[in-house]
Amino acid sequence: MTLYDFVYSLGYFNHKSIYFNFKYLPFRQAIRFPLFVSFRTKLIATKGSIRINGPLHTGMIRIGFGEVGIFDKKYNRVIWEVKGDIVFEGRALFKFGSRISVGKNAQLQLGEGFRISPDSSLVCFKKMKFGNNVRISWEVIIMDNDFHKIKTLDGELLNEPKEIIIGNNVWIGMRTTILKGTQIGNDVIVGSGSLLHKPINGNHLIIAGNPAKVIKEGVRWEP
């Protein structure tokens, strides 16, 4: 190992990486350091749990790393507020500047190859499930709740949280808003600036608009 490689590796094996692995994982998993966490990551709450399914690899889940040229990596940091459960089905990358909030009794499930870009947010207070190879571009917000309750004059709750389900091989374009109750199939491209709030059935689609609708069928995309 060269001096450069040694110094570079210190960015991964810092005190927050050590804390995350031994806080969230059993000792036999933690010593393999599957979680790399940037020292710039801001920890607001770490009361929840992390479960990793499948084979473990050092650095398979990276929080606060990556490169996006138009964002200032020095000042964009990850916000981590987790009181519920996160389940990883494989590798994942939370790029610098992404924000993760998982409420108590909520579950966030992330498939193999999940990636989220800077200034994008996941706000999970019920359940979110992402399939394999989901890519989220920058300035996207995905939330399964409204935060404020809306009731009838008789006290009936009208806007309960609803789970969000995203299939495999989904590319979500920048500045998209995905709200509670959204469901997307496999091999789907979501156009930039779209708004989704209900199930959209079908695979191999391009969906876009406000609200989003199918604009082309029979497509596929490559990372």
Z-matrix of the N, CA and C atoms (Angstrom, degrees):
N
C 1 1.461
C 2 1.529 1 109.48
N 3 1.334 2 116.50 1 129.48
C 4 1.452 3 120.97 2 178.28
C 5 1.527 4 109.92 3 -77.01
N 6 1.343 5 116.23 4 167.67
C 7 1.462 6 120.28 5 176.72
C 8 1.521 7 110.52 6 -60.91
N 9 1.336 8 116.64 7 -39.50
C 10 1.464 9 120.36 8 178.99
C 11 1.528 10 110.52 9 -61.48
N 12 1.325 11 116.98 10 -46.36
C 13 1.456 12 120.95 11 179.89
C 14 1.525 13 111.16 12 -60.96
N 15 1.339 14 116.01 13 -38.56
C 16 1.453 15 119.91 14 179.97
C 17 1.534 16 111.05 15 -65.37
N 18 1.327 17 116.22 16 -47.27
C 19 1.466 18 120.39 17 -179.58
C 20 1.523 19 110.29 18 -63.60
N 21 1.348 20 116.58 19 -41.44
C 22 1.462 21 120.84 20 -179.87
C 23 1.529 22 111.16 21 -62.50
N 24 1.324 23 115.97 22 -39.61
C 25 1.462 24 119.81 23 -178.22
C 26 1.522 25 112.04 24 -67.33
N 27 1.333 26 117.86 25 -24.82
C 28 1.455 27 120.44 26 178.45
C 29 1.525 28 111.75 27 -62.87
N 30 1.342 29 117.12 28 -25.89
C 31 1.454 30 120.76 29 176.70
C 32 1.512 31 112.52 30 -64.89
N 33 1.319 32 116.82 31 -25.75
C 34 1.461 33 121.99 32 177.59
C 35 1.522 34 111.66 33 -89.65
N 36 1.320 35 117.74 34 -46.07
C 37 1.458 36 122.19 35 -176.77
C 38 1.533 37 110.32 36 -91.21
N 39 1.338 38 114.75 37 64.80
C 40 1.464 39 119.62 38 179.05
C 41 1.527 40 109.73 39 -107.27
N 42 1.322 41 116.59 40 -177.28
C 43 1.461 42 119.67 41 -174.01
C 44 1.521 43 112.57 42 -65.40
N 45 1.341 44 117.78 43 -29.14
C 46 1.465 45 118.97 44 179.65
C 47 1.526 46 111.39 45 -75.81
N 48 1.312 47 117.37 46 -34.57
C 49 1.468 48 119.37 47 173.58
C 50 1.524 49 110.53 48 -62.49
N 51 1.324 50 116.03 49 -44.11
C 52 1.465 51 120.20 50 178.66
C 53 1.532 52 110.18 51 -61.76
N 54 1.335 53 116.17 52 -45.68
C 55 1.464 54 120.78 53 -179.83
C 56 1.519 55 111.13 54 -59.97
N 57 1.346 56 118.03 55 -48.85
C 58 1.466 57 121.94 56 -177.47
C 59 1.521 58 111.52 57 -59.34
N 60 1.311 59 116.87 58 -49.01
C 61 1.455 60 119.88 59 -175.43
C 62 1.522 61 112.23 60 -62.74
N 63 1.329 62 116.27 61 -44.82
C 64 1.458 63 118.79 62 -176.19
C 65 1.526 64 112.67 63 -85.11
N 66 1.327 65 117.10 64 -17.13
C 67 1.468 66 121.15 65 173.87
C 68 1.525 67 110.41 66 -75.10
N 69 1.337 68 116.87 67 -45.59
C 70 1.455 69 121.08 68 -168.75
C 71 1.525 70 114.72 69 -97.19
N 72 1.322 71 118.74 70 -23.80
C 73 1.460 72 120.54 71 -168.87
C 74 1.523 73 112.09 72 -116.46
N 75 1.330 74 116.70 73 153.52
C 76 1.466 75 119.58 74 171.28
C 77 1.528 76 110.07 75 -60.31
N 78 1.327 77 116.62 76 153.19
C 79 1.463 78 120.99 77 -173.88
C 80 1.526 79 112.17 78 -55.09
N 81 1.336 80 117.34 79 -41.75
C 82 1.471 81 120.37 80 -176.61
C 83 1.533 82 111.69 81 -65.22
N 84 1.329 83 117.42 82 -24.10
C 85 1.462 84 121.30 83 175.17
C 86 1.527 85 110.89 84 -89.35
N 87 1.326 86 116.02 85 -40.34
C 88 1.464 87 120.54 86 -175.62
C 89 1.519 88 112.40 87 -60.56
N 90 1.342 89 117.80 88 -36.93
C 91 1.467 90 120.02 89 -177.25
C 92 1.529 91 112.34 90 -68.76
N 93 1.311 92 117.27 91 -10.87
C 94 1.463 93 120.92 92 176.06
C 95 1.527 94 111.98 93 -91.51
N 96 1.325 95 117.44 94 -5.59
C 97 1.463 96 124.65 95 176.70
C 98 1.533 97 112.57 96 48.89
N 99 1.331 98 117.77 97 60.65
C 100 1.468 99 118.85 98 174.49
C 101 1.523 100 112.62 99 -71.57
N 102 1.342 101 117.41 100 -17.34
C 103 1.461 102 122.06 101 -179.05
C 104 1.526 103 110.26 102 -106.39
N 105 1.329 104 115.97 103 122.33
C 106 1.459 105 121.59 104 169.14
C 107 1.524 106 107.49 105 -108.71
N 108 1.335 107 117.35 106 127.75
C 109 1.461 108 122.21 107 -175.78
C 110 1.526 109 109.14 108 -126.97
N 111 1.318 110 116.38 109 125.60
C 112 1.461 111 120.46 110 179.01
C 113 1.523 112 110.82 111 -63.20
N 114 1.328 113 116.23 112 143.11
C 115 1.467 114 119.70 113 178.76
C 116 1.522 115 111.53 114 -66.18
N 117 1.352 116 117.74 115 -15.47
C 118 1.467 117 120.92 116 178.41
C 119 1.531 118 112.80 117 -83.32
N 120 1.309 119 118.11 118 -8.36
C 121 1.466 120 121.18 119 -179.37
C 122 1.523 121 110.50 120 -61.97
N 123 1.348 122 115.75 121 131.32
C 124 1.463 123 120.47 122 179.17
C 125 1.516 124 108.87 123 -95.56
N 126 1.317 125 116.73 124 120.74
C 127 1.453 126 122.84 125 -178.96
C 128 1.520 127 109.54 126 -97.83
N 129 1.334 128 116.38 127 112.66
C 130 1.464 129 120.82 128 177.63
C 131 1.520 130 110.08 129 -96.52
N 132 1.329 131 116.85 130 -40.77
C 133 1.464 132 121.33 131 178.16
C 134 1.522 133 109.02 132 -149.27
N 135 1.324 134 116.61 133 135.55
C 136 1.468 135 121.43 134 178.25
C 137 1.533 136 109.84 135 -134.17
N 138 1.334 137 116.07 136 40.27
C 139 1.458 138 120.82 137 -175.16
C 140 1.528 139 112.22 138 -87.80
N 141 1.319 140 117.56 139 -8.36
C 142 1.449 141 120.60 140 -176.30
C 143 1.515 142 112.51 141 -84.54
N 144 1.333 143 115.32 142 -157.39
C 145 1.462 144 120.64 143 -178.35
C 146 1.517 145 110.07 144 -133.94
N 147 1.326 146 116.15 145 157.11
C 148 1.460 147 123.64 146 174.82
C 149 1.521 148 107.75 147 -126.56
N 150 1.336 149 115.85 148 132.74
C 151 1.452 150 120.98 149 173.79
C 152 1.521 151 109.10 150 -126.81
N 153 1.306 152 116.59 151 133.12
C 154 1.457 153 122.19 152 179.28
C 155 1.517 154 108.12 153 -114.21
N 156 1.323 155 116.40 154 118.39
C 157 1.457 156 121.45 155 178.05
C 158 1.524 157 110.24 156 -93.97
N 159 1.305 158 116.67 157 146.88
C 160 1.458 159 120.20 158 177.60
C 161 1.515 160 112.67 159 87.25
N 162 1.350 161 116.87 160 -174.00
C 163 1.461 162 122.01 161 -176.59
C 164 1.533 163 112.01 162 -62.80
N 165 1.333 164 115.41 163 143.13
C 166 1.462 165 121.08 164 178.21
C 167 1.518 166 110.17 165 -96.71
N 168 1.345 167 114.86 166 140.28
C 169 1.457 168 121.24 167 174.52
C 170 1.521 169 108.40 168 -135.97
N 171 1.308 170 116.64 169 142.57
C 172 1.457 171 120.61 170 178.10
C 173 1.525 172 110.14 171 -59.24
N 174 1.338 173 116.53 172 127.89
C 175 1.454 174 121.77 173 177.56
C 176 1.509 175 115.02 174 71.74
N 177 1.314 176 118.40 175 20.83
C 178 1.463 177 120.47 176 -178.55
C 179 1.532 178 112.02 177 -69.63
N 180 1.325 179 117.14 178 -24.26
C 181 1.461 180 122.60 179 177.41
C 182 1.521 181 107.52 180 -119.75
N 183 1.324 182 115.81 181 119.38
C 184 1.466 183 120.14 182 -175.50
C 185 1.519 184 110.01 183 -121.61
N 186 1.310 185 115.59 184 127.61
C 187 1.456 186 122.43 185 -174.76
C 188 1.526 187 109.04 186 -119.27
N 189 1.329 188 116.18 187 114.51
C 190 1.459 189 120.95 188 177.06
C 191 1.499 190 114.89 189 94.09
N 192 1.335 191 117.71 190 20.20
C 193 1.463 192 121.24 191 -179.04
C 194 1.528 193 109.94 192 -118.29
N 195 1.332 194 116.89 193 -166.83
C 196 1.461 195 121.54 194 179.65
C 197 1.512 196 112.02 195 96.79
N 198 1.320 197 114.82 196 171.11
C 199 1.467 198 121.90 197 -178.44
C 200 1.522 199 110.40 198 -131.52
N 201 1.333 200 116.66 199 127.03
C 202 1.461 201 122.98 200 170.31
C 203 1.521 202 106.22 201 -138.77
N 204 1.323 203 116.65 202 113.39
C 205 1.455 204 121.28 203 -167.57
C 206 1.516 205 115.92 204 -60.72
N 207 1.338 206 118.91 205 -30.15
C 208 1.468 207 119.84 206 -174.62
C 209 1.528 208 112.94 207 -87.79
N 210 1.338 209 117.71 208 1.23
C 211 1.458 210 121.04 209 177.60
C 212 1.526 211 110.02 210 -113.85
N 213 1.319 212 115.53 211 144.81
C 214 1.452 213 121.66 212 -179.45
C 215 1.522 214 109.46 213 -84.67
N 216 1.319 215 116.60 214 103.97
C 217 1.455 216 121.33 215 -175.73
C 218 1.523 217 111.85 216 -63.30
N 219 1.322 218 116.79 217 -27.57
C 220 1.461 219 119.89 218 -177.24
C 221 1.518 220 111.93 219 -65.90
N 222 1.332 221 117.57 220 -35.48
C 223 1.457 222 121.06 221 -173.26
C 224 1.531 223 113.82 222 -108.36
N 225 1.317 224 118.10 223 -13.61
C 226 1.469 225 121.16 224 177.94
C 227 1.520 226 109.28 225 -92.61
N 228 1.302 227 118.27 226 112.24
C 229 1.457 228 120.36 227 -177.67
C 230 1.529 229 110.73 228 -123.62
N 231 1.302 230 115.37 229 157.79
C 232 1.450 231 121.54 230 178.26
C 233 1.531 232 110.34 231 -72.53
N 234 1.333 233 115.93 232 138.75
C 235 1.458 234 121.97 233 170.58
C 236 1.520 235 107.07 234 -106.13
N 237 1.322 236 117.36 235 123.75
C 238 1.468 237 122.55 236 -176.41
C 239 1.525 238 108.77 237 -119.83
N 240 1.343 239 116.34 238 108.39
C 241 1.461 240 122.43 239 179.36
C 242 1.530 241 106.92 240 -127.58
N 243 1.306 242 116.83 241 91.61
C 244 1.461 243 121.25 242 -172.39
C 245 1.524 244 110.06 243 -123.97
N 246 1.347 245 114.86 244 114.33
C 247 1.462 246 121.68 245 175.98
C 248 1.531 247 110.93 246 -114.56
N 249 1.329 248 116.60 247 -12.70
C 250 1.456 249 121.70 248 179.51
C 251 1.517 250 111.50 249 -105.16
N 252 1.330 251 116.10 250 -145.69
C 253 1.463 252 121.71 251 -173.47
C 254 1.527 253 111.27 252 -115.27
N 255 1.329 254 115.40 253 140.28
C 256 1.458 255 121.97 254 172.86
C 257 1.523 256 108.09 255 -121.63
N 258 1.329 257 115.49 256 130.31
C 259 1.458 258 121.60 257 179.43
C 260 1.524 259 108.39 258 -117.65
N 261 1.329 260 116.46 259 122.53
C 262 1.459 261 122.40 260 177.35
C 263 1.526 262 109.39 261 -103.69
N 264 1.323 263 115.85 262 131.77
C 265 1.463 264 120.88 263 175.94
C 266 1.526 265 111.82 264 -99.08
N 267 1.325 266 117.29 265 4.13
C 268 1.456 267 121.15 266 179.85
C 269 1.516 268 110.34 267 166.42
N 270 1.312 269 115.98 268 -149.52
C 271 1.468 270 121.60 269 -176.85
C 272 1.529 271 111.16 270 -65.97
N 273 1.340 272 115.12 271 150.90
C 274 1.458 273 120.69 272 177.44
C 275 1.520 274 109.21 273 -154.63
N 276 1.329 275 115.42 274 149.97
C 277 1.463 276 121.58 275 177.59
C 278 1.516 277 109.30 276 -134.70
N 279 1.339 278 115.41 277 117.35
C 280 1.455 279 122.39 278 171.47
C 281 1.527 280 106.30 279 -101.05
N 282 1.303 281 116.93 280 103.91
C 283 1.462 282 118.54 281 -176.81
C 284 1.524 283 110.75 282 -70.99
N 285 1.327 284 115.21 283 157.87
C 286 1.461 285 120.87 284 -178.32
C 287 1.530 286 109.91 285 -53.28
N 288 1.321 287 116.00 286 140.43
C 289 1.467 288 120.29 287 178.90
C 290 1.514 289 114.59 288 88.42
N 291 1.330 290 119.37 289 -3.41
C 292 1.458 291 120.20 290 175.58
C 293 1.523 292 109.76 291 -80.90
N 294 1.340 293 116.28 292 159.42
C 295 1.465 294 120.69 293 -174.74
C 296 1.526 295 109.41 294 -132.11
N 297 1.321 296 115.62 295 130.51
C 298 1.455 297 121.80 296 -175.58
C 299 1.527 298 108.88 297 -125.48
N 300 1.336 299 116.26 298 122.18
C 301 1.457 300 121.35 299 177.05
C 302 1.523 301 108.61 300 -131.03
N 303 1.326 302 116.80 301 117.96
C 304 1.465 303 122.47 302 179.35
C 305 1.520 304 107.89 303 -124.32
N 306 1.326 305 116.55 304 116.45
C 307 1.452 306 121.26 305 -176.44
C 308 1.515 307 113.27 306 -76.14
N 309 1.309 308 115.90 307 165.98
C 310 1.459 309 122.28 308 177.92
C 311 1.519 310 109.84 309 -58.69
N 312 1.320 311 117.12 310 135.86
C 313 1.468 312 125.25 311 -179.63
C 314 1.532 313 113.11 312 70.16
N 315 1.315 314 118.28 313 8.77
C 316 1.464 315 121.72 314 176.32
C 317 1.523 316 109.81 315 -98.70
N 318 1.340 317 116.15 316 160.28
C 319 1.456 318 120.42 317 179.37
C 320 1.521 319 110.48 318 -134.06
N 321 1.320 320 115.52 319 131.63
C 322 1.459 321 124.09 320 174.57
C 323 1.522 322 107.67 321 -112.72
N 324 1.336 323 117.45 322 118.57
C 325 1.457 324 122.12 323 -177.81
C 326 1.524 325 109.22 324 -115.13
N 327 1.330 326 116.18 325 125.17
C 328 1.456 327 122.07 326 -172.97
C 329 1.520 328 110.40 327 -121.71
N 330 1.335 329 116.87 328 125.68
C 331 1.444 330 122.01 329 -178.97
C 332 1.519 331 113.22 330 -78.60
N 333 1.324 332 115.83 331 173.72
C 334 1.463 333 123.02 332 178.59
C 335 1.527 334 110.41 333 -59.10
N 336 1.347 335 115.17 334 132.95
C 337 1.459 336 120.48 335 176.10
C 338 1.512 337 114.86 336 79.91
N 339 1.329 338 118.47 337 19.07
C 340 1.468 339 121.69 338 178.70
C 341 1.525 340 110.24 339 -65.98
N 342 1.342 341 115.78 340 137.52
C 343 1.468 342 120.56 341 176.08
C 344 1.522 343 110.25 342 -141.51
N 345 1.328 344 115.39 343 136.31
C 346 1.461 345 120.89 344 175.88
C 347 1.527 346 108.65 345 -129.92
N 348 1.324 347 116.02 346 137.36
C 349 1.465 348 122.45 347 -171.46
C 350 1.528 349 112.26 348 -95.24
N 351 1.345 350 117.17 349 171.90
C 352 1.471 351 121.03 350 -178.30
C 353 1.525 352 113.19 351 -57.63
N 354 1.319 353 114.41 352 148.03
C 355 1.468 354 124.12 353 176.85
C 356 1.522 355 113.18 354 63.34
N 357 1.323 356 118.11 355 18.84
C 358 1.460 357 121.46 356 173.25
C 359 1.520 358 109.58 357 -104.91
N 360 1.357 359 115.90 358 152.16
C 361 1.464 360 120.67 359 -172.24
C 362 1.517 361 111.70 360 -132.96
N 363 1.338 362 115.20 361 140.48
C 364 1.456 363 122.88 362 169.09
C 365 1.515 364 107.41 363 -115.34
N 366 1.336 365 116.75 364 121.73
C 367 1.462 366 121.74 365 -179.74
C 368 1.520 367 106.93 366 -122.29
N 369 1.321 368 116.00 367 101.92
C 370 1.462 369 122.53 368 -170.27
C 371 1.521 370 110.13 369 -116.35
N 372 1.353 371 116.78 370 113.33
C 373 1.457 372 121.03 371 178.05
C 374 1.526 373 111.90 372 -120.78
N 375 1.330 374 116.87 373 2.41
C 376 1.468 375 121.77 374 173.46
C 377 1.524 376 108.33 375 -132.92
N 378 1.333 377 117.37 376 -82.04
C 379 1.454 378 120.55 377 176.89
C 380 1.515 379 110.47 378 -158.46
N 381 1.331 380 114.80 379 135.82
C 382 1.459 381 122.35 380 170.22
C 383 1.513 382 108.12 381 -127.93
N 384 1.322 383 115.70 382 135.39
C 385 1.457 384 120.66 383 178.48
C 386 1.524 385 109.35 384 -129.70
N 387 1.326 386 115.67 385 121.64
C 388 1.459 387 122.15 386 178.57
C 389 1.524 388 108.47 387 -113.02
N 390 1.333 389 116.79 388 133.75
C 391 1.453 390 121.12 389 177.95
C 392 1.520 391 111.82 390 -76.38
N 393 1.318 392 115.62 391 -164.77
C 394 1.464 393 121.33 392 -179.77
C 395 1.523 394 110.79 393 -77.84
N 396 1.335 395 114.37 394 147.10
C 397 1.467 396 121.62 395 174.43
C 398 1.527 397 112.69 396 57.71
N 399 1.324 398 115.71 397 49.96
C 400 1.467 399 121.24 398 172.73
C 401 1.525 400 108.56 399 -95.70
N 402 1.316 401 115.78 400 128.92
C 403 1.468 402 121.49 401 179.96
C 404 1.528 403 108.73 402 -119.16
N 405 1.315 404 116.23 403 123.80
C 406 1.457 405 122.21 404 -179.77
C 407 1.522 406 108.47 405 -111.72
N 408 1.306 407 116.11 406 120.40
C 409 1.466 408 121.37 407 -179.16
C 410 1.529 409 109.97 408 -75.62
N 411 1.334 410 116.54 409 -174.02
C 412 1.458 411 119.95 410 -173.63
C 413 1.526 412 112.72 411 -80.75
N 414 1.320 413 115.05 412 155.14
C 415 1.468 414 125.51 413 177.13
C 416 1.526 415 112.61 414 59.61
N 417 1.315 416 116.10 415 35.14
C 418 1.469 417 122.64 416 174.87
C 419 1.524 418 107.85 417 -97.56
N 420 1.337 419 116.76 418 142.63
C 421 1.464 420 120.12 419 172.78
C 422 1.524 421 108.77 420 -125.88
N 423 1.327 422 114.90 421 131.62
C 424 1.462 423 122.06 422 179.59
C 425 1.515 424 107.14 423 -127.53
N 426 1.342 425 117.72 424 121.05
C 427 1.460 426 120.27 425 -176.23
C 428 1.524 427 110.39 426 -145.96
N 429 1.335 428 115.32 427 136.91
C 430 1.455 429 120.75 428 -176.07
C 431 1.525 430 113.03 429 -101.84
N 432 1.311 431 117.15 430 17.97
C 433 1.459 432 121.31 431 179.85
C 434 1.516 433 109.88 432 -151.35
N 435 1.344 434 116.04 433 164.95
C 436 1.464 435 121.48 434 -178.86
C 437 1.524 436 113.01 435 -103.08
N 438 1.339 437 116.72 436 -5.90
C 439 1.465 438 123.69 437 -176.71
C 440 1.532 439 112.74 438 69.86
N 441 1.323 440 118.42 439 -49.80
C 442 1.465 441 121.09 440 -179.69
C 443 1.526 442 109.88 441 -97.55
N 444 1.319 443 117.31 442 132.98
C 445 1.456 444 121.58 443 -178.37
C 446 1.530 445 110.98 444 -81.34
N 447 1.323 446 114.75 445 137.74
C 448 1.463 447 121.45 446 175.16
C 449 1.522 448 107.31 447 -114.88
N 450 1.331 449 116.32 448 124.45
C 451 1.456 450 120.97 449 -176.87
C 452 1.529 451 111.03 450 -128.71
N 453 1.328 452 114.88 451 155.03
C 454 1.454 453 119.60 452 170.76
C 455 1.525 454 108.74 453 -73.51
N 456 1.321 455 115.90 454 170.88
C 457 1.461 456 119.46 455 177.93
C 458 1.520 457 111.91 456 -64.99
N 459 1.341 458 116.05 457 -18.97
C 460 1.468 459 120.30 458 177.40
C 461 1.518 460 112.10 459 -89.08
N 462 1.331 461 117.74 460 -0.10
C 463 1.458 462 121.25 461 176.46
C 464 1.511 463 115.39 462 94.58
N 465 1.336 464 118.64 463 5.21
C 466 1.470 465 121.29 464 179.54
C 467 1.526 466 109.94 465 -75.06
N 468 1.334 467 115.98 466 129.08
C 469 1.462 468 121.01 467 179.84
C 470 1.528 469 109.86 468 -77.33
N 471 1.309 470 116.38 469 127.43
C 472 1.464 471 121.32 470 -175.32
C 473 1.523 472 114.01 471 -102.16
N 474 1.306 473 117.84 472 -15.42
C 475 1.477 474 118.66 473 -171.80
C 476 1.529 475 112.08 474 -132.78
N 477 1.322 476 115.97 475 58.20
C 478 1.459 477 119.75 476 175.47
C 479 1.523 478 110.81 477 -64.30
N 480 1.339 479 117.91 478 150.69
C 481 1.471 480 119.95 479 174.22
C 482 1.525 481 110.81 480 -58.35
N 483 1.325 482 116.92 481 146.89
C 484 1.460 483 122.49 482 177.27
C 485 1.522 484 108.78 483 -134.08
N 486 1.327 485 116.36 484 141.39
C 487 1.457 486 120.06 485 -176.11
C 488 1.523 487 111.66 486 -67.38
N 489 1.311 488 114.45 487 155.27
C 490 1.461 489 123.88 488 176.94
C 491 1.518 490 108.42 489 -116.38
N 492 1.323 491 116.56 490 131.14
C 493 1.463 492 121.22 491 -179.11
C 494 1.520 493 108.57 492 -126.85
N 495 1.323 494 116.57 493 120.67
C 496 1.463 495 123.72 494 178.76
C 497 1.522 496 107.72 495 -116.21
N 498 1.327 497 118.44 496 130.70
C 499 1.456 498 122.33 497 -175.51
C 500 1.514 499 114.28 498 -77.81
N 501 1.326 500 115.99 499 -161.32
C 502 1.461 501 122.89 500 179.76
C 503 1.532 502 110.78 501 -85.74
N 504 1.333 503 115.20 502 150.24
C 505 1.465 504 121.68 503 174.42
C 506 1.534 505 111.65 504 55.61
N 507 1.313 506 114.84 505 56.42
C 508 1.465 507 121.28 506 179.85
C 509 1.521 508 109.28 507 -114.58
N 510 1.322 509 115.45 508 130.34
C 511 1.459 510 123.08 509 178.46
C 512 1.521 511 107.52 510 -112.69
N 513 1.340 512 116.66 511 116.78
C 514 1.460 513 122.19 512 -177.32
C 515 1.526 514 108.92 513 -105.49
N 516 1.332 515 116.01 514 116.15
C 517 1.457 516 121.78 515 -174.57
C 518 1.519 517 113.25 516 -71.66
N 519 1.317 518 116.03 517 162.62
C 520 1.466 519 122.95 518 -174.44
C 521 1.530 520 111.70 519 -60.26
N 522 1.321 521 114.35 520 149.20
C 523 1.466 522 125.00 521 176.63
C 524 1.526 523 113.16 522 59.31
N 525 1.308 524 116.56 523 26.81
C 526 1.465 525 121.03 524 174.45
C 527 1.527 526 109.75 525 -83.20
N 528 1.339 527 116.43 526 145.82
C 529 1.457 528 122.75 527 175.02
C 530 1.516 529 108.60 528 -116.34
N 531 1.341 530 116.12 529 123.67
C 532 1.454 531 121.68 530 178.98
C 533 1.526 532 107.95 531 -119.72
N 534 1.342 533 115.92 532 118.83
C 535 1.456 534 121.50 533 -174.19
C 536 1.526 535 111.18 534 -108.11
N 537 1.310 536 115.25 535 174.16
C 538 1.464 537 122.63 536 -175.14
C 539 1.525 538 111.41 537 -54.61
N 540 1.340 539 114.80 538 144.85
C 541 1.454 540 120.61 539 179.28
C 542 1.514 541 115.24 540 87.22
N 543 1.327 542 117.43 541 -3.37
C 544 1.454 543 120.27 542 -179.27
C 545 1.523 544 111.08 543 -72.95
N 546 1.322 545 115.88 544 137.71
C 547 1.458 546 122.09 545 172.21
C 548 1.527 547 107.76 546 -137.51
N 549 1.346 548 115.42 547 133.18
C 550 1.461 549 122.28 548 -178.81
C 551 1.520 550 108.11 549 -129.17
N 552 1.327 551 117.43 550 140.89
C 553 1.456 552 122.18 551 179.67
C 554 1.514 553 113.18 552 -78.33
N 555 1.334 554 115.88 553 -155.30
C 556 1.462 555 122.72 554 -178.01
C 557 1.523 556 111.22 555 -96.09
N 558 1.329 557 115.31 556 152.64
C 559 1.472 558 121.70 557 175.94
C 560 1.521 559 111.13 558 55.35
N 561 1.323 560 114.31 559 57.13
C 562 1.460 561 121.74 560 -177.12
C 563 1.524 562 109.80 561 -121.12
N 564 1.323 563 115.69 562 140.33
C 565 1.465 564 122.87 563 173.50
C 566 1.520 565 107.56 564 -111.78
N 567 1.327 566 116.73 565 127.65
C 568 1.464 567 121.72 566 178.44
C 569 1.524 568 107.62 567 -105.89
N 570 1.317 569 116.36 568 118.56
C 571 1.456 570 121.23 569 -176.81
C 572 1.521 571 113.13 570 -65.86
N 573 1.318 572 116.08 571 152.82
C 574 1.467 573 121.97 572 -178.34
C 575 1.527 574 111.22 573 -58.84
N 576 1.321 575 115.05 574 141.27
C 577 1.455 576 120.81 575 175.53
C 578 1.512 577 115.20 576 74.93
N 579 1.326 578 117.69 577 15.40
C 580 1.465 579 120.43 578 -177.52
C 581 1.526 580 111.45 579 -81.04
N 582 1.347 581 114.80 580 160.85
C 583 1.458 582 122.34 581 174.72
C 584 1.523 583 108.46 582 -124.96
N 585 1.346 584 115.90 583 122.83
C 586 1.459 585 121.39 584 179.45
C 587 1.518 586 109.21 585 -121.16
N 588 1.346 587 115.67 586 137.80
C 589 1.466 588 118.85 587 -178.70
C 590 1.524 589 112.55 588 -148.41
N 591 1.340 590 118.04 589 10.27
C 592 1.465 591 120.62 590 -179.74
C 593 1.529 592 108.78 591 -156.25
N 594 1.336 593 117.97 592 169.26
C 595 1.465 594 119.75 593 178.94
C 596 1.531 595 112.16 594 -64.16
N 597 1.343 596 114.92 595 139.45
C 598 1.459 597 121.69 596 171.72
C 599 1.522 598 106.17 597 -123.81
N 600 1.302 599 116.20 598 112.16
C 601 1.459 600 121.61 599 -172.80
C 602 1.519 601 111.51 600 -83.07
N 603 1.332 602 115.27 601 148.69
C 604 1.455 603 120.57 602 174.76
C 605 1.523 604 112.76 603 116.75
N 606 1.317 605 114.55 604 159.27
C 607 1.458 606 122.90 605 178.26
C 608 1.523 607 109.69 606 -119.53
N 609 1.333 608 116.29 607 164.57
C 610 1.470 609 122.59 608 177.98
C 611 1.532 610 110.59 609 56.79
N 612 1.332 611 114.56 610 54.60
C 613 1.463 612 120.56 611 -175.92
C 614 1.521 613 111.37 612 -122.88
N 615 1.328 614 115.61 613 155.81
C 616 1.460 615 122.70 614 159.11
C 617 1.515 616 106.27 615 -109.20
N 618 1.339 617 116.45 616 124.79
C 619 1.457 618 120.74 617 175.93
C 620 1.518 619 108.47 618 -121.72
N 621 1.314 620 115.35 619 143.69
C 622 1.463 621 119.15 620 -177.26
C 623 1.516 622 109.53 621 -163.39
N 624 1.336 623 115.50 622 161.82
C 625 1.457 624 121.32 623 174.79
C 626 1.507 625 113.11 624 114.93
N 627 1.337 626 114.92 625 178.04
C 628 1.460 627 122.86 626 -179.67
C 629 1.534 628 109.18 627 -134.93
N 630 1.343 629 116.79 628 96.91
C 631 1.469 630 128.73 629 -1.67
C 632 1.529 631 111.33 630 -73.87
N 633 1.333 632 115.83 631 160.09
C 634 1.457 633 120.72 632 -175.79
C 635 1.522 634 111.11 633 -71.23
N 636 1.316 635 115.35 634 147.12
C 637 1.462 636 122.47 635 174.63
C 638 1.523 637 108.20 636 -146.38
N 639 1.316 638 116.65 637 166.52
C 640 1.458 639 121.24 638 179.68
C 641 1.521 640 108.99 639 -73.02
N 642 1.350 641 115.68 640 126.10
C 643 1.466 642 118.97 641 178.06
C 644 1.529 643 112.45 642 -114.33
N 645 1.345 644 117.38 643 -13.91
C 646 1.457 645 120.17 644 175.83
C 647 1.522 646 109.43 645 -159.32
N 648 1.323 647 116.44 646 141.72
C 649 1.461 648 123.00 647 178.82
C 650 1.518 649 110.49 648 -115.57
N 651 1.324 650 115.99 649 165.96
C 652 1.441 651 121.28 650 174.84
C 653 1.524 652 114.51 651 69.44
N 654 1.341 653 116.25 652 42.83
C 655 1.476 654 120.53 653 -179.50
C 656 1.522 655 109.08 654 -123.37
N 657 1.326 656 115.32 655 163.98
C 658 1.456 657 121.87 656 170.58
C 659 1.518 658 107.62 657 -145.06
N 660 1.326 659 116.63 658 162.09
C 661 1.459 660 119.71 659 -179.43
C 662 1.519 661 109.19 660 -132.85
N 663 1.336 662 114.77 661 158.82
C 664 1.453 663 121.48 662 -179.38
C 665 1.521 664 109.14 663 -121.98
N 666 1.352 665 117.54 664 135.35
C 667 1.469 666 120.86 665 179.65
C 668 1.521 667 111.39 666 -61.02
